[in-house]
Amino acid sequence: MAMEGDVKRVTAITASEAIGKDHVKTTIESYKKLFDEDKGGTVEARNANYKGMVNSFYNMVTDIYEFGWGESFHFAPRHKWESFEASIARHEMYLAHKLELKPGMIALDLGCGVGGPGRTMARFSRAKILGLNNNEYQIKRCKELTQKQGLSHLCSYIHGDWMNLPAEDNCFDAAFHVEAMEHSPDRVASFKEVLRVLKPGALFAGYDWVVTDKYDPKNPEHVRIKKEIELGNGVADLQRPKDVLDALKEAGFEVLETQDFGEFNAEYEIPWYDSLEGRYWSFANFKHTPLGRYLTNKFVWLLESAHLAPKGTLDVHNLLVRVAKELVLGGQLGIFSPSYFYLCRKPEK
């Protein structure tokens, strides 16, 4: 199980498997326009084109994420004596525990990435996990990694959209997402779809990206940080916790429990953003510390300069380096959290 970054993904980065060598530069330029207000980049425009926006983003960054971060594209707070990999796995197993997953159950993993969290949860609970993703390249990676790890009997994947789930009513025992549904263009509509496919009484849980109640829309620095985080992560518009909870309730869910794991908690000495800040770095998480990002950036520059990587690859990595700084700032100011947890139930009737 390779949770840390995989250096073998360098080959995929240079080949630009998801987009094709001739399209990296045009893809990054088109993507940035969606966030440029001078060129019509509004929240409404991004939501209207959310499929294209999110697919473009993950086509560009998936291999870089795997190289620098591993198979689980999310954050987690950690204990002082806990490794980065252990904190990521604990965060995932906590979700399986709260969902009460067990053998014989089938859980829907919404926006499954390359399948890292789902595989951990399947190993932990022995429940079957069905990963849903609208990005074909990530589905391909899911299947490759799952087969390699001998988990195809527990984990499977479908290409689809959570605004119109390709599943019958009342067919899943549980559902979850790990830092994924912030990409939804309409929370109420997507939550209604999740509700539809769950069995009566089934649980739904997630870790969501939010701007906290400390976020001040009249503070220019707060607004700038929020926009940078949205740009660097393919998110149309970050919402507050209350907005997310209101959407869950309007969709028909009973909200059982909430907790913001992004807030400072005495139980965890190391905050989620330290993985990017690098105060408590280790060899395993070195690549996503400031120094690790700097060295990777120079390596990508060298690859592109030598024509081993396609034009635009450095622009993509620059975007990720830029947003890493803003994520740290958002965490330090307490205005942003990637780990707003909620546990909900579909009513029996």
N, C-alpha and C positions, 0 to 999 in steps of 0.2 A: 504494500500500500504506500504510494508515493504522495505524501501530502505537501512536502516542500516542492519548490520549483524544479522542473525537469529540464536539465541542460540540453536534452535531445530535441527540445522544441525549437532550438536555434535553426535547425534544418527547415522546419515548417515556416518560421518567420522569413527566412531568406527566400523560400519558394512562394510565400504568400498564398498558401493553399486555399484559404477561404475566399479570396477575392480574385486572385490571378495577378501576375506581375504587372500587367499593363494598366491596372485599375486602382492601385493603392492611392496614388496622388489625387486622382479625380474624386475618389470616394471620400477622402479626408476633407477636401475642399468643399464638396457638396454638403457634407455633414456639418461643418462649421457654419455654413450659411443658415442652417435651421436655427441657430442660436444668435445670429447677427441681426439685431433689431433694425439696423440701417438697410438690411436686405430682406425685410419682411419676416424675420425670424421671431414669431410670436408663440406664446403658449398654445393658442388655438391651432396654429399651423403645425406645431410639433405633434399635438394630439391627433390632428387629422391624418398625419403621416407617420404615426407611431410605429407601425410595422416596418416601414422602410428605414426610419431613423434607428430603431433598436437593432435591426438586422445589419445595417451599415456599421454601427458601433461595434457589435460583437464580431463581425467578420474581420474588422481591423485589429481588435485587441485580444481575441481569445488565445492565440498562440503566445502573445507577450504575457498575458496573465498566467498561463500554464508555466511558462519559463520562470517568471519572477515570483509567483505566489503559490502555485500548486493546483490541485484539482477542485478545491473548494473556494469559490470566489466570494468570500465574505470575511467579516471581522469578528473579533471576540475579545472581551476583557480576559485577563489571566492572573493567576496567582504568581507570587514572586518566584516560587520554585517550580513553576510549570512551564514547559516548553511551548513555543508558538504552535507546533503541531498538536500538542495535547489539548491546548485551549480551543482550537478549532474543532477537534473531535468531540470534546466535552459539550461544546455549544450545540452540536448536531445531535448528540445522544440525549441531551436535555429535552430537545424537541420530541424525539421518539418517546421518551419517558412521559412527557406531558400529554401526548396523543394516545398513550396506553397501547402502543403498537405491540403486536404479538404474532406468532406464527398463525397463518391462515387468513390474516387480514390483507387487504389491498389498499395502499395509500397512494394518493395522487400528489406528485411533486410538481408544483406549478413553476414554470420558468427554471428548469432544472440545471441550467448551465451545462457543464461537461459531466455532471452526475456525481460529483464528489460527496456532497451531503447525503444524497439518497443511498449511495453505496455504504457509507458509514452507518446510517440508520438501519439498513437492511442487515448488515453484519450484527449490529447490536440487538435488534429485535426479532430477526428472522421473518419479519413481515415482508410481503412483496411490495415493491415500489414501482409505480408507473410514472416515468418522467415525461413531462410535456414541455415542448420547446418549439418556438416558431422559427428558430434559426437552424437551417439544415446542416450547416457545418458543425455546430455543437452537437446535434443529434449523432452525426457521424463519429465524433470524438467520444460521445457517451458509449456507443456500441463497441468501439475499439477498446476503450479502457475497461469496460465491464467484462468483455470476453477475456481480455488479458488477465484480469484479476479473478476469473472463475466465478463470477456472480451473475451470469446470464439466467440462471434458474430463479433468481430473486428480483433482478432489475431489468426492466424493459422500457422502451421509449417510443413516443409517438410525436409526429410533427403536427402541431396545432396551435390554436389561438385561444387564450382564456376568455376572450369576448364571445366565443362561440365554441364551447368545448365539444370535441368529437366523441361524446359519450352519452349513454342513455341516462334517464332520470334514476336517482336512488341506487347507484351502482358501486360507490366507493365507501369503504369503512372509515376512511380518514383522508384529510388533505392538508397540505402544508406548503409554505414557500420560505425560502431563505434569501432575504434581501433581493426580491424579484419584482413584487407587485407595485413597487414605486414606478415601474414603467407603464402601468395601466393608464389608458387615456380616460377611463371612466370607472372609478372605484365601485360605485354602486352596481353598475352593470356587470362588472367582472365578478364581484362578490355574489351576485344573484346566480351567475352561472355555476360558481363553486357550490352554492347552496343546493342548486338543482340536482347536481350529480352525486351529492352525498346522501347516504341512507339516513332516515330519521334517527335523531339522537347521536349522529356521528360528530366527531370533533374536527375543527379546523384551527390551525395555529400558524403563526408566521413571525419572522423578524423583518420589520419594515424600516425603510429610510424616512426620516421626518426632520423638519425643522422644529425645534422645541419651543416652549413658551417663552424662553429667553430671547428668541429671535425677534428683532424689532424691524418691521418693514420700513421704518422711517430712518433707520441707521444706514448710511451709504456703505459702510464697511460690511455690515451684515448682508445687505442686498448683493454686494459684489461677490462675497464668499458663496452665497446660495447659488448665484448664476454660474459661478465657476464649477461648483460641484455638479450642477445639472449638465453643463457642457461636457465635463470630463467623464460622465458616467451614463450618458444617453437617457437622461430623465427630463421629461417635459416640464414638470412643475412639482417641487417638493411640497408636501402638505404637513399640517400640524397633527399631533396625535388625536385631538378632538375630531378633526375632519375625517380621519381614518375610522375612528370608532363610530362616528355618526353614520358613515357609509356602511359599515358592517351591520349596524342596527337597522338601517333603512332597507338593506338587502334581506333582512329577516333572521339574522343570527342572534343568539343569546351570547353576550360577552361575559365570560366567566372569570377572566383574569387578565391583568395587564402589568407589565413592568418594563421600564426603560433600562436595558443593560448598558446603554451608552452613557448613562449618568455615572458620576463617581460613586462607587460603592465600597465601603470599608472591607467587604468580603474579598474584593479583588484589588490588589495593590497596583496593578499595571493596567492602565486604561486601554481601550480598543485601539486608539490611534497611535499607541507607542510602536506598533508594528511598522508604521510609516515614519515616526519621529526618530526611532532608533536609540533611545536612551538605554534600553535593556536588550541590546541585540545579541544574537548568537550566530554561529556559523550557518544554522539552518535557515534563519530568516534574514541573513545579511543582504540578499539581493534586493529586498524592498526597503532597506534603510536608506537615508539620504546618500551615504557614500556608495552603497550598492547601486542605487539608481543612477548616480553620476557615472560610475564605471560602465554600467550597462548602456547608458546613453552614448558614451564615447565608443563603445563596441559597435552599437548600431550605426553610428556615424561612419565608422571605419568600413563596415559591411556595405553601406550605401555608397560611400566614396569609391570603393573598389568594384562597384557594380555587382556585388554579390547579393545585395538586397535591393528590391525595387524602389524607385523614386517615391517618396512619400512616407516610407517606413520610419524615418527619423521624425517627421512631423507627428506621426501617431504616437511615438514614444515621448516626444516633447509634451504632447497633450496630457499624457498620463503622469509625467513628472510634475507638470504644472498643477494638476488637480490634487496630487498627493499633498502638496504644501497647503492647499486650501482645506482639505479634509482635516489635517492636523489643526489648523487654525479654528475651524468650525468646532472641533472637539474640545480644544483648549478653552474657547469662549463659552462652550456649553450650548451653542445655538443649533447644533446638528447632531443627530444620532443615527447610526445605521442599524441599531439593534432594539427597536421598539417592539417588544414582544406582546402578542395577544393570543389568548386561547378562547375559542368560541364553540358553540354547539348549535347544530341544526335542531330546531324544536321537534319533539316526537310527533306533533300534529301540525 
